[in-house]
Amino acid sequence: MRTAPPVPDETVRLPVEDLLALAGRVFLRLGLSPAHAEAMARTVVAGQRDACPSHGVYRILSCAHTLGCARVDPRAEPVLAATSGAVVRVDARYGFSPLAFERGLPALVASTREHGVGALVLQHCFHFSALWPEVEAITAQGLAALALTSSHAWVAPAGGHAPVFGTNPIAFGWPRPGPHPFVFDFATSAIARGDLELHRRHGTPLPPGCGVDSDGQPSTDPLAVAQGAMLAFGGHKGSALSAMVELMAGALIGDWISLESRAFDAGAGAIPCHGELVLAFDPARLSGGDATAQQQRAEQLFQAITRQGARLPSQRRFEARARSLAQGVSVPRALYEEILALAD
């Protein structure tokens, strides 16, 4: 379930290029290297541009907090290991994740074209972003993609009340003719952690069923849930998917599960540090040489969805992107002024 806390009526609209420049200036001011600052600015501005405020420029504040209290290296240079078969491995060396992903993307694309499938393993990264920017970067190459990552242990398993899982998002992308791929990106928790934080900032209650307080009692108070536990969406189904993400993006790739990430944080309230697994698939190879016919089959599926009035995932986000590019990106004035203060 995705929620959008009320946004104050008073907003500022900026051209995408201006917001990119401002975000980059803030990240440089916070001590990041130019390469990190540019990669992170692209990531947070993409979220704001697409009307995803929980993963937009609000994340600049959490990055600033993390830089002030955690063991993140603002100038870490990601290390791309020698490619072994279909696996591409990048050690972020305890830096933020966007630059590590960008450094590994060309090798992932090349490996996927060679083998039909490819895997990008990111390790030791502070990950704060949505996964759809990464998935879209892969679908732009004509490849399908699946991305998984854990986080801090914030979410209780179905039937429990103590945090074990992270919000553990899953994102998938399928390339399509035209400007937009088929993409979904959702947390396996009932609400994204960023949305919970926005509810806390705005003083608005959470939807029912998102979490419990420290006594294990259902609560809609975002602060009480933050001190207790979030819940998985769909009960045991979301809980099982969350466990899968822990295994695939943690134990499988030799990185931390969410319990370890939270222990490493030691109460600092920083961005989670862990790994990420990104899988890519080449339809030209996997379709048995008949990729055009299979693409038509995929389009038949999408048309069967939309012609009855249903919308495809990310359709609203793409519509918001078009508005932002034409009219400027909307940022709540109070948040804009916080960001300006960091820049100055």
SVG drawing of the C-alpha trace seen along z (x, -y; Angstrom):
<svg xmlns="http://www.w3.org/2000/svg" viewBox="-13 -30 52 51">
<polyline fill="none" stroke="black" stroke-width="0.4" points="0.0,0.0 1.4,-3.4 0.2,-6.5 0.9,-10.1 0.8,-12.4 -0.9,-15.8 1.6,-18.2 1.4,-21.8 -0.4,-24.1 2.6,-26.4 5.1,-24.9 8.0,-26.0 8.3,-25.0 11.7,-24.7 13.0,-23.5 14.5,-20.0 17.9,-21.4 17.7,-24.0 16.7,-21.4 19.6,-19.1 22.0,-22.0 20.7,-22.8 20.8,-19.2 24.3,-18.7 25.5,-21.9 24.0,-20.6 25.8,-17.2 29.1,-18.9 28.6,-21.2 28.0,-18.1 31.4,-16.8 30.6,-14.3 32.9,-13.9 31.7,-15.4 30.9,-12.0 28.9,-11.0 27.1,-14.4 26.1,-14.2 24.8,-10.6 22.8,-11.3 21.4,-14.5 20.1,-12.6 18.5,-10.0 16.6,-12.3 15.5,-14.7 14.1,-11.8 11.9,-10.9 10.7,-14.5 10.2,-14.9 8.0,-11.8 5.9,-12.9 7.4,-10.3 8.1,-12.6 9.1,-9.8 12.1,-9.2 12.6,-12.7 14.6,-15.6 13.4,-14.9 16.1,-12.2 18.7,-15.0 17.9,-15.5 18.4,-11.9 21.7,-11.8 22.8,-14.8 22.0,-13.2 23.8,-10.0 26.9,-11.9 26.9,-13.5 26.6,-10.3 27.4,-7.2 30.4,-5.5 29.6,-6.4 32.5,-7.4 31.4,-10.5 34.3,-10.1 34.5,-6.3 35.5,-5.1 33.4,-2.0 35.6,0.9 34.4,3.0 35.7,6.5 36.9,8.5 33.8,10.0 33.3,13.7 30.8,15.2 27.4,13.5 28.2,12.0 29.3,8.3 30.4,7.3 30.9,3.8 32.2,3.0 30.8,-0.4 33.3,-0.6 30.7,-2.0 29.7,-4.9 26.3,-5.7 24.7,-3.4 23.9,-5.5 27.5,-5.9 28.2,-2.2 25.2,-1.2 26.2,-3.6 29.8,-2.2 28.5,1.4 25.7,0.8 27.8,1.0 29.4,4.2 26.0,5.7 24.6,4.8 27.5,6.3 27.4,9.5 23.7,9.9 24.0,9.5 26.8,12.2 25.1,14.7 21.4,13.9 21.2,13.2 23.4,11.1 23.6,10.3 24.9,7.1 25.9,7.5 26.4,4.3 28.1,4.7 28.7,2.4 26.5,-0.4 24.4,-3.0 21.1,-2.6 18.4,-5.3 16.7,-5.4 13.8,-3.9 14.7,-1.0 12.8,-2.1 15.6,-4.5 17.9,-1.6 15.4,0.7 14.6,-2.0 18.3,-2.4 18.4,1.3 15.1,1.3 16.5,-1.6 19.0,0.9 16.2,3.2 16.7,5.6 14.2,6.8 15.3,6.3 14.6,7.4 16.1,5.6 16.0,6.6 17.4,4.9 17.0,5.2 17.2,2.3 17.1,1.9 15.1,4.4 11.8,2.4 9.2,4.9 7.7,7.7 7.0,11.1 3.4,12.2 2.1,13.3 5.0,11.5 5.5,8.1 9.3,7.5 11.2,6.2 13.1,8.7 12.7,7.7 13.5,4.5 11.0,2.8 12.6,5.0 11.5,3.5 11.1,5.5 11.3,3.8 10.7,5.2 11.0,3.6 10.1,4.8 11.2,2.8 8.4,1.6 8.1,-0.4 7.8,-4.1 9.2,-6.2 8.1,-4.2 8.7,-0.6 6.5,1.5 7.8,1.0 6.7,1.7 8.5,0.9 7.0,1.6 8.1,2.3 7.0,5.6 6.0,3.6 2.5,2.2 3.9,-1.3 7.3,-2.6 9.6,-3.8 9.9,-7.1 6.2,-7.5 6.1,-6.8 8.7,-9.5 6.6,-12.0 3.6,-11.2 5.6,-11.9 6.9,-15.2 3.4,-16.3 1.8,-15.1 -0.7,-12.9 -1.9,-9.4 -0.9,-6.3 -3.5,-4.2 -4.7,-1.3 -2.8,1.9 0.7,0.4 2.2,1.1 2.2,1.8 3.5,-0.1 6.3,1.2 3.7,3.3 2.6,5.0 -0.7,3.2 -2.0,1.8 -1.3,-1.9 -1.7,-4.6 0.7,-6.9 3.9,-7.1 6.1,-7.8 4.7,-4.8 5.1,-2.5 8.7,-3.8 9.4,-2.7 7.5,0.5 7.3,2.3 6.0,1.9 3.9,4.7 4.3,6.6 1.6,6.1 -0.8,9.0 0.0,10.8 1.9,14.0 2.3,13.4 4.2,10.1 6.1,11.7 7.3,14.6 8.4,12.2 10.3,10.1 12.1,13.2 13.0,14.0 14.5,10.6 16.6,11.0 18.0,14.2 18.5,13.1 19.9,9.6 21.7,10.6 22.9,14.2 23.1,15.1 25.4,12.2 27.5,12.3 26.1,9.1 24.1,8.2 20.5,9.1 18.4,6.3 19.0,7.3 22.7,6.9 22.3,3.5 20.3,2.2 22.9,3.5 25.6,1.8 23.6,-1.5 23.7,-1.2 20.9,-3.6 22.3,-6.4 19.2,-6.6 21.3,-6.6 20.5,-5.3 20.7,-1.5 24.0,0.1 23.7,3.5 23.9,5.0 21.7,5.1 21.0,7.7 20.0,6.6 19.2,9.2 19.0,8.5 17.5,10.6 18.0,10.2 14.7,11.0 16.6,11.3 18.5,14.3 15.9,15.9 13.1,15.8 14.8,18.3 15.4,15.9 11.8,14.7 11.9,11.6 9.6,9.5 6.8,12.0 7.3,12.3 7.2,8.5 3.9,8.5 2.6,11.1 3.7,8.8 1.9,5.8 -1.2,8.0 -1.1,8.5 -0.7,4.8 -3.6,4.0 -5.8,6.5 -5.2,4.7 -5.7,1.1 -8.6,1.5 -10.9,2.4 -10.0,-0.8 -7.2,0.5 -3.9,-1.3 -0.4,0.1 2.0,-0.3 4.0,-3.6 1.4,-5.2 0.8,-8.0 4.5,-8.5 5.1,-8.9 2.2,-11.4 3.8,-13.3 7.2,-13.2 5.6,-14.8 4.0,-17.6 7.3,-18.3 9.3,-18.5 6.7,-20.9 5.8,-23.0 8.7,-22.5 9.2,-20.2 7.0,-20.9 8.7,-21.0 7.0,-22.0 8.3,-25.4 9.3,-24.4 11.4,-21.5 12.9,-23.8 14.0,-26.2 15.6,-23.4 17.5,-22.3 18.6,-25.9 19.9,-26.2 22.1,-23.1 23.3,-24.6 24.3,-27.8"/>
</svg>
